[in-house]
Amino acid sequence: MKQFLTLLITSSLLFVSCGRSDKKESASLSEKKAMLQKLKAQKAETDVQIRKLQDEISQLEGASGSSANAKLVAVSTVMSQAFNHSIDLRGRVDAENISYVSPRGMGGQVKDIFIKEGDVVRKGQLLLKLDDAIMRQSVTAARQQLEGLKTQLGLAKTVYEKQNNLWQKGIGSEIQVITARTNMETLQNQLTSAEEQVKVAMEQLNTTSVYSDVDGVAETVMVKRGELFAGMGQIKIVNTNQLKVVAIVPENYISRVKKGTQVMIEIPEAGQSFRSTINLVGQTIENTQRGFMIEASLPASGMLKPNQTVVVKIADYSASNAIVIPVNTLQSDEQNKYVYVMEKKSDGKNIATRKTIQIGEIYGDQVEVKSGLTGGEQLITAGYQNLYEGQVVSTSSN
C-alpha cells in the first residue's frame, strides 16, 4: 500500500512538473510572437515617419526658391550597349604530346646516355643504351643453333635424295626412303623454329635501346650510367607545338558550357590573350572540386609553358542591345532593387527620383537592367548615398 501511494504521488508530481514546463514553453513562444508583432508595428510606424520627414524636407527645399541646399551629385546618361557575361576561372596549360619514356622490356642497367635535359629530340632518336650482354649471348646461341640445323638439313636432304634414287632403281627398301624423308621434314620444322628463336632474341636485344616516341624537348632526364632504368618518369619529353588549356568548371554552370563555346585565355604575367573554343567537356563531376573538366586548344607560343596558370573566360551570355549601369549604383531594400535618377521639374529644379528595377547578369563592375530603365535617364552615379525621393540635387556643372 505504501509503495502504491509513493508511486501515485511521484506520478502526480511529474504530471504537474510537465504541465508547468509546457505552459512555460507556450508562454515563451507567445511572448516572442507578441514581441515580433510589436517590432513590426514599430518599424512600419518608423517608415511612415521617415517618408513624412522626407516629403516635408523636399517641400521646404522646394519653397526656398534656390538650389543652395541641393545635394551635389554626379550623373551619366543611361544608354543601351552590348553586354557580355563570362565565367572566369583559373586554368593550366598542358601539352598534347608529353611522353614519359619507358623501356620496351623490363628495363635494365644504363650503359650509355645520349641526351641531357634541354636537348631537342626527334621521334625515333636513340636516348639510352641498356646493358645487353645477356641478350647478345642469346642471339649468338640462337644463330649457332640455326647454322647447325641448316647443316643437318642439308645432309638429310642429300640422304633422302640418294635413298629415293636407289629405291627407284629397285635397290634398298621403302622404309629407308620413308625414314630419310621423315628426318628431312623434322629438320625443316626445327629450322623454322630456330629462325623464329633468332627473331625473338634479336627483338629482346633491341629492347636494350630506348628511343623517343615523339618530337620535343627533354624536360626531365633523371638517370645516370650504371643506374637501373625502368621508366617511372625518369625521362620526360615535352612537345610544346600542340598546347591546350585545362580547367575545372563548377557544376552549377553545367547547362551553360558545351563543346564549341567561345573562351578567352589570358596570361596576366605576359599581358597576352588568345581566343579559342572548348573542344572537350568532361562527362563526370569530380568529387573533390565539384566540377567538370574542359579543354581548349592553344597556339604554340614562347610565352606558354606546360603547367602554367592562366585565366580562362568562358563566354556564357551576351546581349547586343542591353541597358547596362555601374553595379555600385545599385541599391536594395527588403523587397526591391532600385537606383536614383535625376529629373527636372517644371520649375527648373533637379530632384532625385527612385526607380525600381529588375536586374539580369552581373559581370565585373557592370549589371544588366531587364526592366525599370529604358535609356536616356540621368543616372546618379555619385552622391546617391542617403538620397530620398524628391530630394533636390545638383551636378558639379550647375
WOCOR-V285718 format. One line per field, one symbol per residue. psi: psi as a letter, one per 30 degrees, with the letter a starting at -180 (. if undefined). A space follows every 10 residues. Layout:
BEGIN
psi: ???
END
This chain:
BEGIN
psi: eeeeeeeeee eeeeeeeeee eeeeeeeeee eeeeeeeeee eeeeeeeeee eeeeeeeeee eeffglgegk kklklkkklk lkkkkljklk alklkejjkj kllfbfaakk ekkgllkfkk llkfkkelkl kgeeeeeeee eeeeeeeeee eeeeeeeeee eeeeeeefgg kaleeeeeee eeeeeeeeee eeeeeeeeee eeeeefffkk lkglkakjek jiklkflkjg bhgekkkkjg fjllkklkkk ffgfffklkf kklkkkjeef gllkkalkfk kkglkkeefh llklkklklk kffkkkgkkl kkjjjfkkkf ilkklkfffk llafelkllk lkkklfgfkk lkkkjklklc lkkbglkkje lfkfkfljkj fkgfkgllkg kklllff.
END
